[in-house]
Amino acid sequence: MKDLRLEKLAKSLLNYSVEVKEGHHVMIRGDYEAKPLLLELIRECKRIGAHPYVQILDDEISREINLATKKERLDKIIKWTTPKYEDIDASIGVYADRNDYANVDVPVETKLLRAKKLRPLNDIIINTKKWVILNYPTHTLAHKAKMSYEQFYDYCMKVSLVDYSKMKEAFKPLAELINKTDKVKIIGPGTDISFSIKGYGSEPCSGECNIPDGEIYTAPVIDSVNGVITYNTPSANRGTVFNKVSLTFENGKIINSTCDGDNDKLKEIFDTDEGARFVGEFAIGVNPYITKSMGDILYDEKIAGSIHFTPGQAYLGPADNGNRSAIHWDLVLIQTEEYGGGEIYFDDILIRKDGIFVLESLKGLNPENLK
């Protein structure tokens, strides 16, 4: 039986998230397991009068290609793909994760080369096009979330179809506060870090680029970050899952990094390039239905009561601090009581304690008011 929620989600993605109109050209990239949603996206494009272009993805095929990848191949990809990306009006990515370790045996040198060479292609989409990405519910993701597949599927539909227009309105007071704030201080277990966001604007995210969504971001003044931050969610990067990553900053730069696991692999990520040791994004998560980590960054960075403090590339726009890197690693710290609590201060004024906003103007972003 057809799931009407998928039809509703496809309509939201095309009409709200990327605002597709008649005659637009839409690139849809997705894993075969996401076929039910891909079909609904194609049908909705037809209804609108837009033109869909579909690319099917597969982890095993990608791994084999990556193992055979040389610089010459990447150069050809850039030559062929750049005009295609420049021609489209919108991009939708529907991913169906099956194995975080699918590329674990691809040489680090190949991963670094891919990240550096293909970054300009990603930037075309991120900085010049309407785009949105989401993860389709899979048994692997259900396992990470410690749910049955049926439970997880229903959960994905709930968090993906939240009232994003309501969230958009609730973000306005926090956006205004960020825009006039200078000093930020974050404290909690293993965390005592401060930085300035003066001069950078805020970017509320309420269903336009990620599904599920629910974050607002800015960027730190590059050389202003000092202190230690310890993240309490697992994060996969380059085929390795890292736990309890702790970063020490001095004048904006990561001078020490540790984790529960392979510290050498962790350091390799921050040695990608100069910008990998500086932070390009500071964000606050608010999605009311996402309350715990499941090892999927599209969900984890939206956790109500969380922040992410991201080494690497900054986004172009009002929150651009000029940091450039082949990486953009969203590492998440949850500050709810269940995860040890914590506090956020803007210009020495407490704005959030243990994941709950305490300023009257910001209480509309607390979970009970967004559901």
C-alpha positions in Angstrom: 0.0 0.0 0.0 1.2 3.5 -0.9 2.5 5.5 2.0 0.8 9.0 1.7 3.5 10.4 4.0 6.1 9.9 1.2 3.9 11.8 -1.2 3.6 14.6 1.4 7.4 14.6 1.9 8.1 14.8 -1.8 5.8 17.8 -2.1 7.5 19.5 0.8 11.0 18.8 -0.6 10.2 20.2 -4.0 7.8 23.0 -3.2 9.0 24.2 0.2 12.7 23.2 0.5 14.0 23.9 -3.0 11.0 25.9 -4.4 10.9 24.2 -7.7 8.8 25.9 -10.4 7.5 24.9 -13.9 10.4 24.5 -16.3 13.1 24.0 -13.6 15.7 21.3 -14.0 16.1 19.2 -10.9 19.0 16.8 -10.1 17.9 13.9 -7.9 20.7 11.7 -6.5 19.6 8.7 -4.4 20.4 5.2 -3.3 18.3 2.4 -4.8 16.9 1.6 -1.3 15.2 5.0 -1.4 13.3 4.1 -4.6 9.8 4.7 -3.1 10.7 8.4 -2.3 12.6 8.8 -5.6 9.4 7.8 -7.5 7.3 10.3 -5.5 9.8 13.0 -6.3 9.7 12.2 -10.1 5.8 12.2 -9.9 5.8 15.6 -8.1 8.2 17.0 -10.7 5.8 15.9 -13.4 2.9 17.5 -11.6 4.8 20.8 -11.3 6.0 20.7 -14.8 9.7 20.4 -13.8 12.4 18.2 -15.4 13.9 15.5 -13.1 17.4 14.0 -13.7 18.0 10.9 -11.6 21.3 9.3 -10.5 21.2 6.0 -8.6 23.9 5.5 -6.0 25.4 2.3 -4.5 28.0 2.0 -1.7 29.6 -1.2 -3.1 30.0 0.3 -6.6 31.3 3.6 -5.1 33.9 1.7 -3.1 35.2 -0.2 -6.1 35.4 3.1 -8.1 37.2 4.8 -5.2 39.7 2.0 -5.0 40.5 2.6 -8.7 40.5 6.4 -8.5 43.5 8.5 -9.7 43.9 12.2 -10.2 43.2 11.9 -13.9 39.8 10.5 -13.2 38.9 13.2 -10.8 40.0 15.9 -13.3 37.7 14.4 -15.9 34.8 14.2 -13.4 35.3 18.0 -12.7 35.4 18.7 -16.4 32.2 16.7 -17.2 30.2 17.6 -14.1 30.8 21.3 -13.6 28.6 22.4 -16.6 25.9 20.0 -15.5 25.9 21.4 -11.9 25.9 24.9 -13.3 22.9 24.2 -15.5 20.5 22.8 -12.9 18.1 24.8 -10.8 17.9 22.5 -7.7 19.5 19.4 -6.2 17.9 16.8 -4.0 20.0 14.1 -2.3 18.2 11.0 -0.9 20.7 8.7 0.8 20.1 5.3 2.3 23.0 4.4 4.5 23.8 0.7 4.9 27.4 0.7 6.2 29.4 3.5 7.8 32.5 1.4 7.0 31.9 0.8 3.3 35.0 2.8 2.4 37.2 1.9 5.3 39.8 0.1 3.1 40.0 2.9 0.6 43.5 4.5 1.1 43.6 7.7 3.1 45.5 9.4 0.3 42.6 8.7 -2.1 40.1 10.0 0.3 42.1 13.2 0.8 42.5 13.6 -2.9 38.8 13.2 -3.5 37.9 15.7 -0.8 40.3 18.3 -2.2 39.6 17.9 -5.9 35.8 17.5 -5.7 35.2 20.3 -3.2 34.6 22.9 -6.0 31.7 20.8 -7.3 30.1 20.6 -3.9 30.5 24.4 -3.6 28.6 25.0 -6.8 25.5 23.2 -5.3 25.9 24.5 -1.7 26.7 28.1 -2.6 24.8 28.8 -5.8 21.8 26.5 -6.0 18.7 25.5 -4.1 19.5 22.1 -2.5 18.2 19.7 0.2 19.5 16.4 1.4 17.9 13.7 3.6 18.5 10.1 4.7 15.9 7.5 3.8 15.1 5.1 6.6 17.1 1.9 6.4 17.6 -1.1 8.6 21.2 0.1 9.3 19.9 3.5 10.6 17.2 1.7 12.6 19.9 -0.4 14.2 21.9 2.7 15.1 18.8 4.3 16.6 18.1 1.1 18.6 14.6 0.8 17.1 12.8 -1.7 15.1 12.6 -0.8 11.4 8.9 0.0 11.6 9.5 2.2 14.6 12.3 4.0 12.9 10.4 4.5 9.7 7.6 6.2 11.6 10.1 8.3 13.5 11.7 9.5 10.3 8.4 10.5 8.9 7.6 12.4 12.1 10.9 14.4 12.3 10.9 15.0 8.5 7.3 16.4 8.4 7.6 18.7 11.4 5.9 22.1 11.0 8.9 24.0 9.6 7.0 27.2 8.9 6.3 27.4 12.7 10.0 26.7 13.4 11.0 29.5 11.0 9.0 32.1 13.0 10.4 30.8 16.3 13.9 31.3 15.1 13.6 35.0 14.5 14.4 36.2 18.1 17.5 34.0 18.3 18.6 35.1 14.9 18.4 38.8 16.0 20.3 38.0 19.2 23.1 36.2 17.3 23.4 39.1 15.0 24.2 41.5 17.8 26.3 39.2 20.0 30.0 39.4 20.4 31.3 36.9 23.0 30.0 33.3 23.3 31.0 31.0 26.1 30.1 27.3 26.4 30.7 25.2 29.5 29.9 21.6 30.4 31.6 18.3 31.2 35.0 18.4 29.5 34.1 21.7 27.9 35.1 25.3 28.6 35.4 27.2 25.4 34.9 30.9 24.4 35.0 32.7 21.1 33.6 35.8 19.3 30.9 35.8 16.6 30.9 39.6 16.2 30.3 40.7 12.6 28.8 37.5 11.4 25.1 37.0 10.7 22.9 34.1 11.5 21.4 31.5 9.2 18.2 29.8 10.5 17.6 26.4 9.0 14.0 25.2 9.0 13.5 22.7 6.3 15.3 24.5 3.4 18.5 22.5 3.0 18.3 19.5 5.4 15.5 17.1 6.2 15.1 16.6 9.1 16.0 20.2 10.0 16.2 22.5 13.0 19.4 24.4 13.5 20.6 28.0 13.4 24.2 28.7 12.6 26.8 31.4 12.5 30.7 31.3 12.6 33.4 32.3 15.0 35.9 34.9 14.4 38.7 32.6 13.1 41.4 33.4 15.7 39.1 34.0 18.6 38.5 30.4 19.7 40.2 29.4 23.0 39.6 26.5 25.3 38.5 22.9 25.2 35.4 21.2 23.8 34.5 17.5 24.3 31.8 16.1 22.0 29.5 13.4 23.3 28.1 11.9 20.1 29.8 9.4 17.8 30.7 10.7 14.3 31.8 8.8 11.2 34.5 10.3 9.0 36.5 8.6 6.2 35.3 5.1 7.1 36.0 5.4 10.9 33.5 6.1 13.7 35.0 8.4 16.3 33.8 8.7 19.9 34.4 11.3 22.6 36.4 13.6 20.3 38.0 16.4 22.4 39.6 19.4 20.8 41.9 22.0 22.4 42.0 25.5 20.7 44.5 28.3 21.0 43.9 31.5 19.1 41.4 29.7 16.8 43.6 26.7 15.9 43.3 23.1 17.0 46.5 22.4 18.9 45.5 19.0 20.3 42.9 16.4 19.5 42.0 13.1 21.2 39.3 10.5 21.0 38.3 7.1 22.4 40.0 5.2 19.5 42.4 5.8 16.8 44.1 9.2 17.5 46.3 8.9 14.5 43.4 8.7 12.1 41.8 11.6 14.0 44.9 13.8 13.5 45.0 12.9 9.8 41.6 14.6 9.3 42.9 17.8 10.9 46.0 17.6 8.8 44.0 17.7 5.6 44.9 21.3 5.0 45.4 24.5 7.1 41.7 25.3 7.3 40.9 21.9 8.8 42.4 23.1 12.1 40.1 26.1 12.3 36.3 26.3 12.8 33.9 27.3 10.1 30.5 26.9 11.8 28.9 27.2 15.2 25.3 26.0 15.4 22.5 25.3 17.8 20.0 22.4 17.3 16.3 22.6 18.2 14.3 19.8 16.4 11.8 18.7 19.1 11.5 15.1 18.0 15.2 14.4 17.9 16.4 13.9 21.4 19.3 11.5 21.3 22.3 10.6 19.1 22.0 7.9 16.5 25.3 8.3 14.7 23.8 10.0 11.7 24.9 13.6 11.4 21.7 14.7 9.5 19.8 13.8 12.6 22.4 14.4 15.4 23.2 18.0 14.5 19.5 18.9 14.9 19.1 17.3 18.4 17.1 19.6 20.7 19.5 21.0 23.3 22.6 20.4 21.2 25.3 22.4 19.5 27.8 21.6 16.8 31.1 23.3 16.5 32.5 22.4 13.1 36.2 22.3 12.0 36.7 23.1 8.4 34.9 25.0 5.6 32.6 27.9 6.3 29.5 28.4 4.4 29.4 31.4 2.0 26.9 34.1 3.0 26.4 36.2 6.1 28.0 33.5 8.3 31.2 33.2 6.3 34.3 33.8 8.4 36.6 33.1 5.4 37.8 29.6 6.5 38.5 27.3 3.6 39.1 23.6 3.8 38.4 20.3 2.0 36.6 19.2 5.2 33.5 20.3 7.0 33.1 18.0 10.0 29.9 18.6 12.1 30.8 17.3 15.6 27.9 17.4 18.1 27.7 18.1 21.8 24.4 17.5 23.5 23.8 19.6 26.6 20.6 18.2 28.0 20.5 16.9 31.6 20.5 13.3 30.3 23.9 13.9 28.6 25.5 15.8 31.5 24.0 19.3 31.0 25.8 22.5 30.1 25.4 26.2 29.6 25.6 28.7 26.8 26.3 32.4 27.4 26.0 35.3 25.0 27.9 38.4 26.2 28.0 36.9 29.7 24.2 36.4 29.7 22.9 32.8 30.2 20.7 31.9 27.2 20.4 28.1 27.5 20.9 25.8 30.4 20.8 22.0 30.2 19.4 22.3 26.7 16.5 24.5 27.6 16.4 28.2 26.5 15.9 30.4 29.6 15.4 33.8 28.0 11.7 34.6 27.6 12.2 35.7 23.9 13.7 32.3 23.0 11.4 29.9 24.8 9.4 29.4 21.6 12.3 27.2 20.5 12.0 24.8 23.4 10.7 21.3 22.5 7.2 21.7 24.0 6.6 24.8 21.9 7.8 23.4 18.6 5.8 20.2 18.6 
